[in-house]
Amino acid sequence: MIHNLEIKNENLHGSFSNEYEPILTVKSGDTIRMQTPDIEWGYFKSK
């Protein structure tokens, strides 16, 4: 299965913690495609 994660404010925390609720559960062999923010927490959509 292919999972696509888009940048959404509710998914961005700026730190790691086991207190955050998972946003995705994957199985072995699954593929994850995701957008990542730049250093200023913006993002560039490819043309």
C-alpha positions as CSV (number, residue, x, y, z in Angstrom):
1,M,0.0,0.0,0.0
2,I,1.2,3.5,-0.7
3,H,0.5,6.2,1.9
4,N,0.7,9.9,1.1
5,L,1.3,12.4,3.9
6,E,0.6,16.0,3.1
7,I,1.9,18.9,5.2
8,K,-0.8,19.9,7.7
9,N,-0.4,22.0,10.8
10,E,-1.9,19.2,13.0
11,N,0.9,16.9,11.8
12,L,3.8,19.2,12.5
13,H,5.3,19.5,16.0
14,G,9.0,20.5,15.6
15,S,10.1,17.9,18.1
16,F,9.9,14.2,18.8
17,S,7.8,12.8,21.7
18,N,6.1,9.5,22.4
19,E,3.2,11.6,23.7
20,Y,2.1,12.6,20.2
21,E,-0.7,10.5,18.7
22,P,0.3,8.5,15.7
23,I,-0.9,9.9,12.4
24,L,-0.3,6.8,10.3
25,T,0.0,3.0,10.9
26,V,2.0,1.1,8.2
27,K,2.7,-2.6,7.5
28,S,5.9,-4.1,6.4
29,G,6.4,-3.4,2.7
30,D,4.2,-0.3,2.7
31,T,5.5,2.9,1.0
32,I,5.3,6.3,2.5
33,R,5.4,9.5,0.4
34,M,5.6,12.7,2.3
35,Q,6.1,16.4,1.9
36,T,8.6,18.0,4.2
37,P,8.8,21.6,5.4
38,D,11.8,23.8,4.7
39,I,13.8,25.4,7.5
40,E,11.2,28.2,7.8
41,W,8.3,25.7,8.0
42,G,7.1,26.5,4.6
43,Y,7.1,24.2,1.6
44,F,7.7,24.3,-2.1
45,K,5.3,22.5,-4.4
46,S,6.9,21.1,-7.5
47,K,5.7,22.3,-10.8
